[in-house]
Amino acid sequence: MRNDERKATQLHTVGGRPADGPGSHVVFDLSGTARANVEDISLILTARLRSAPTDEVWVHSMPSRTAHILRLLRLEHLFRLVPENHGEAN
């Protein structure tokens, strides 16, 4: 999949609060992307740096290469990965 064909990054807030409210969660959905680009990564990191310490930033379906690079840069503590269930029943 070429980068110009990839699905746009989706942003969700969870918990019924506005994204800037206390205790809110922000979820970035990278489903369908072969690799995250600079804009995706900067949005994720900016969301974490601009949110309160009690807020959480989650990333769904982060490409493995991108996750590996962020671990090497020691930035993985800034967000949480949504667990993948790979088709298993809830």
C-alpha positions, -999 to +999 in steps of 0.1 A: +000+000+000+014+034-010+013+062+016-011+082-006-036+053-005-035+047+032-064+053+054-064+086+073-055+085+110-086+086+131-089+103+165-114+093+192-121+105+227-133+080+253-153+084+285-179+110+276-156+140+284-142+165+261-106+158+250-093+186+272-113+175+303-097+158+333-092+121+330-100+119+294-085+093+270-074+100+234-073+071+210-055+072+176-066+045+152-038+036+127-058+006+113-050+000+076-017+018+076+015+001+064+036+025+083+030+056+103+043+089+088+058+119+106+024+136+109+009+105+127+038+102+151+038+140+159+001+140+166+005+111+190+034+127+208+018+162+209-014+147+223+006+132+252+028+162+259-002+186+259-025+165+281-027+162+318-008+135+337-040+118+345-050+116+308-040+087+286-031+085+250-038+052+233-028+040+198-047+012+180-029-009+153+004+008+154+026-007+127+053-029+142+082-010+126+069+023+140+065+008+175+101-006+173+115+028+164+096+045+192+110+019+216+145+025+204+140+063+210+126+055+245+093+072+237+070+043+243+061+055+278+042+085+263+013+063+250-003+030+255-011+004+228-046-009+225-043-047+229-049-067+197-073-096+200-067-110+165-103-122+161-107-138+196-140-136+213-144-109+240 
